Amino acid sequence: MISLVGVVFAVAAYIFGLSAWQAAGTDYYQSDDLIIPRTIDVIVFLWCFWVGSSIGSFLNVVVWRMPRGQGVNGRSYCPRCHAQLKARDNFPVFGWLALGGKCRSCRLPISPRYPIVEGIVGASLTLVAIGQLYQLSLPGQSTHWHGGPLWAPVVDTPVLVVLLFHGFGLAVSWAMGLIRMDRNTLPVRLVQIGLGVVAVAILALPPLMIVTWQMVDGRPLWTGSSIYVDALVRVLTSIAAAVMIGRSLAPAFCPAADPKTDPLGNSTRRLIDLIAIITLPSLVVGWKTVIAVTVVATILAVPIRRWVIRSTDGLGAFAIAMPIVLTLQLFAWRMMESLSWWPGSFSGPWVILGWAGAILLVPLWIRDRDAAGTLPPVSDEDSFTDEDDDDDEENDEDEAL
């Protein structure tokens, strides 16, 4: 009840407060004139967050069931007594809050991980959706953004198709990150479906690339049959870049990996998962930008491992950092393209080489003590806890992550 009151208060503050503030800065509008545009903003935001958090709820099912070889169909159930959840209890975030974090049937606690994942994934997808619907994010999305008090979302087929593509890719990235965060091996089916759908979508509809694979962007009109050749090369270069980056990061995450002599070893499986985790964003944003995205994700993994999710290993922290950085890249893509030091469509070779060199330095701040993959998978109830704080404190002096 308190959370619902807070939402209502925040909505009212945004609509009436921002309308009054914007009207005070112009002679053309009264605050009453801006209530409807700001109400549209709220409706768009709440709708996007509801859809995004619902996807997060589904990802909870995927992350729990797929590593255990279970199907993802069927109603959600309590992980303790296996009682099916009622529809109102399964409402993202608020369903858990309404139950007080306990199962309606057995009254045993339900992990707070469920609403946390729903909220974070919902916020991630909402940020990307708002950026693209309001023409804030993508390079070439709009030649002129009509900002100001009467701004409004653009909802047409091209925008929705691109948003659906990016939303799917980001959701798969979250699924991979959450599974690897639990120290579980990525299910082959998830990797095949996730990477396959993204790659095929680019080949079938090349404008989903947003930017091409060339060092100088040649995409002003997206016309001609050669665009399909560009799409194919874009997919191949993205995969090749992910493999090279993954092998470069192996000393940090899986130094014992040897696909030739030990193809079924724990470290080799970690390497394969590492490459898959990098391939998804590489396909979405291109081989040039994914180099910087990966470096930033490795840096973000350090505080995540130390202070947020101490029950995971270094690869798990990196895996969960990847969709976070991908979210920020998708939201700020247009702005990042304009930065001379961020690798993008118009970056010079030295910028790309500089970021590629940073990949080789990652072992300086990440030395994964779990690189051999010897620790057991983390259970649903143990995630986001500090159970092994004491053990970690003993090793803090000897490890960077």
N, C-alpha and C positions, 0 to 999 in steps of 0.2 A: 504493500500500500504506500509506504514511504517513497519507494522508488518511482511509483507511478505519479505521485504528487510532484516529485522532483522533475520528471519529464515534462509534465504539464506546465510547471513554473518556467522551465528553460525554454519551452516552445513559446509561451506568452512573452517572455522577456525578449526573445529574438524578434518576433513579429512586430510587437509594438515599440520596443526599445530601438531597434534598428530603423524602423520606419520613421520614428521621430528624429533620430539622429541624422538620417539621410535628408529628410525634408528641411532640417535646419541649415543644411549646407547648400541649398539651391532655392532659387526664387520661382522655379517652374512647377514644383509639386508641393502638395500638402501631405501631412502624414497619413491622412485617410486614403490618399491616392496610392500609397505604397503598401498598404496592408495586404492586398491581393497578391502582388508579386512576392512578398516575403512569405505569405502563406503557401504559395506554390513551392518556394524553396524548402519549406518544412516538409511538405508532402513528398517531394522528390527525395529528400534526405531520409525520412522515415521509411519510405518504400524501399530504397536501396539498402538501408541497414537491415530491414526485415528480411529481404531476399538474401543479403550477404550472411547474416547470422544463421539463417536457415541452411545455407550451404555449409557454414561452420558446424551446425548440428549434424548434417550428413557426414561431414569429414570425421566427426567423432566416431561415427559408426564404422567408417572405412578404416580408420586408424586402429580401432579395437579389433575388428573382425578379420580384415584381410591378412594380417600377419599370422593369424591363427587358422587360416585356411577356410574361414567361414564366408558365406555369402553376405552381401550387403542389402539384400532385399528383406522385406518384412518389417514389422513394427519394432520400435525401440523398446528395450526392456531393462529392468534393473540388473546391473551386473552381479548382484549378490543373490537375490531371490528369484530372478528371471521373470518377475511379473511384468506384463506388458504395460507400458506407460499410456495413460489416457491422453487424448489429443490436447487437452488444455495443459497437462503437465509437460508436454513435449514442446511447448512454445519456447522459442529460443530465449535464453537468458532469464526472462521473467518467470518461466515455468519453474525453474530451479529455485528462484527466489521465493515464489509463492509457496513452494513445498518446504521452505526453510532448510533446503539442502538435504532432505531426508526422503526416502522412498515412501510413497503413500501406503504400500502394502506391508513391508517388513519394518519400516521406520528406522532402518539403518542408514547411516550417512551415505550420500552420493557425493563423489569427489567434486570439489569446486573446479576441477579442470574442465568440466563440461561447459559451464557458462563462461569460463575464461576463454576457451577456444572459440566459442560462438561469438563472444564480444570482440575478440581480437580479429578474427577472420572477417566478421561483419564490418568492423571499422576499416580494415584493409581494402576490402572490395568497395565499400562506400566511397572511400577517398579516391580510388581510381575512377569510379562511376561519376562522381561529382566533377572531377577534373575533365573528363571527356564529354559529359553532357553539357557542361557550361563552356566548352571550347577553351579550356585553360592549359591542356596538357600536351597534346600530340603535335609533333612537327608537321607543318603543312595542313593541319586540321582546319584552320580558318585563316584567311588572309587578313581579316580584321575582326577583332573581338569587340562586340558592342557591350562594353561594361557600363556600370553606373546603376542608379537606383532601379531602372526598369530591366535589369538583366534577367534573362530567362533561359532555361535549358533548351538545347536543340535536340529534338527527338525525331530522327528520321532513320531510314533503313541503313545507310552507310555507317552512321554513328553507332547504331545498335549492334550491327554485325561486328564492328571492330571491338566494341565493348564486350560483347559475348566472347569473342576470341581471347581477349586479354583476361577476362574474368575466369574463363576455363583454365588458361595457363597458370594464372596466379593460384587458383584453387588447388590444382595438381601440385604446384610447388609447396603449398602449405601442407598437403597430405604427405608428401615425401619428407618434409621437415619434421612433422610431428611423429611419423613412424620412426625415423632415424633418431629422433630425440629420445625415444624409448629404447634405443639400442637394438632395435629390431632391423633385420635385413629388409630392404625394399622388396615388396612382392613383385614378381616378374610381370604379372598381369597389369598391375598399376603402371609400371614403367612403360610397357608396351602400349597400353591405351593412351596414357598421358602424352608421351612423346609422339606416338603415331598420329593421334588426332591433330596435334599442333602442326606437325610437319606436313601432313596431307592438306590441312586447311590453307597453309601458305602456298602449296603447289597448285591448289585448285583456285584460290583467290589471291593472287600476288599482292594486291594493295594492302593486305594484312601485314606485309613486311614493314610498312611505315617508312623505313629507310632501307636502301639497298646494301649490297655487300661491298660495293666499290669504295675506294678511298675518297672519291669525290661523288657526291650524291647526284645521280642522273635521273631522278624521278619526277620531273615537273608535271608530266601529263599522264603517266601510267598508261601509255598506249603502245600498240604494236605487239606482234607475236613474240618478240625477243624477251618480253617481260617474264614469260614462263621459263625461259632459260635462266634469267636473273634469279627467279624464285628457286630453281633447282640448285644453282650455285650458292644462293643464300643459305639453304638448308645444309648443303654439304660443308660449307665453310663454318657454319655454326657448330656442327657436330665435331668437325676437326679441331676447332678452337677449344671446345669443351674437353676433348680427349687430351690435348696438349696441356691445358691448364690443370686437369686432374692429375696427370702424371707429374707435373711440376709441384703439385701440392702433396704428393705421396709421402715425401720425407716428414711432413708434419702430421699427417693423419694415418698413414698406413705404410711405414718404412719397410716392412717385411713383405709387401705385396710383390708377387712374381707370377703374372698370368701364364708364363711358359712352363715353369717347373712345378708350380703349386696353384693350378687354376681353381681348385676348390677350397683353398685355405681361407681362414677368417680375414686375413689382411687383404687378400685378393678380392674377396666379396666386398670389403669396405671400399676398395678402390673403384670397383664397378658402381657401387652406390654413389660414391663421390662424383664420378663422371656423369651419372644420370641426373644428379641434383644440379650440376652446372649446365647440362645440356638444355634443360627446360628454359631457363632464362636466356640462354644463348640463342635459342630459336626465336624467342619473343622479341628481344631487343637487338640482336645481331652480334657478330663475333667481336667487333671492336669494343662496343660498350660493355659486354659481359666481362671483359678483363678488369675494368674498374669496379664493376658491381661485385665481382668475386673478392677483390682486395678489400673493399669496404666491409663485405660480409665477414671476412676473416678477422678484421679488427673489431667489429661488433660482437663477434663470438666470444671474445675475451671477457667483457663484463657480463654477458649472458651466462657464461659458464661459472664465473666466480660468484655472482651475486643474485642471479635470478633463478636459474634451473641447475642447481648444483648436483642433482641426481643423474645428470646426463654426462656424456663424454665430449671430447673436443669436436668430433665429427657431428655429433648431435647438435651441439651449440651452433656450429657453422651451418648445418642444414636448416635450423629454425631461423637463423639470421638471413638466409638467402631470400625467402619470400618477403621479409621486412624491407630489405634493400630494393628488391624488385618492385615492391609497391611504391616506394619513394621515386624510383627511376621512372615508372610509368606515369606517376602524377606530375613530376617535374621534368619530363622528357624534353619539352620544348625549351625550357630554360637551360637545361644541361647542354643541349646542342649548341647554345650560344657561347658557352664557356670554352675558351681556347685550351684550357688544361684538362678538360674532360674528353675522353675519346668518343668521337661521334662521326657523323657523315663527312665533316669538313676538316677533321683533325689531320695534322701532319704526321709523318711517320715517327718523328721523335717523341711525340706525345704517346703514341701507342707503344713504342718501345720502352718508354719510361715506366708505364703501368705494367707492361709485361715483365720488366725487371723487378718490379715490386712483388710480383708473384713469387719470385725466387727467394725473397726475403721473409716470406711468411713463417718459416720455421723459427725465426728469431723471436716471434711473440706467441707461437703455438707449438707446444711439444705435448702431444696427446699421450698421457700415461696409459690410456685404454686402447692404444693403437693396435694391440694384438687381438682385441675383441674378446677378452676373457671374461669381462663382467657379464652377469646375466641381464636379460631384458628387464626394463623397468615396468612394473605393473601399472594399471590405470590409476589405482589408488595412491601409488607412491609418487606420481608425477607432480612437479611443482612443489616438492617438499625439500626439506634440508636434512634428511635422515643421515647422510654421510658427511655432515659438517666436520665431525671430529677427525675422521680419516683424512678429509681434504686439508685440514689445517696442518697436519703433520707433513703433508707433501707440498704445501704452498711454496716453501723455499726452493724446492728442486724443480718446479715446473712452471712454465709460463702460462699454461692453461690447464 
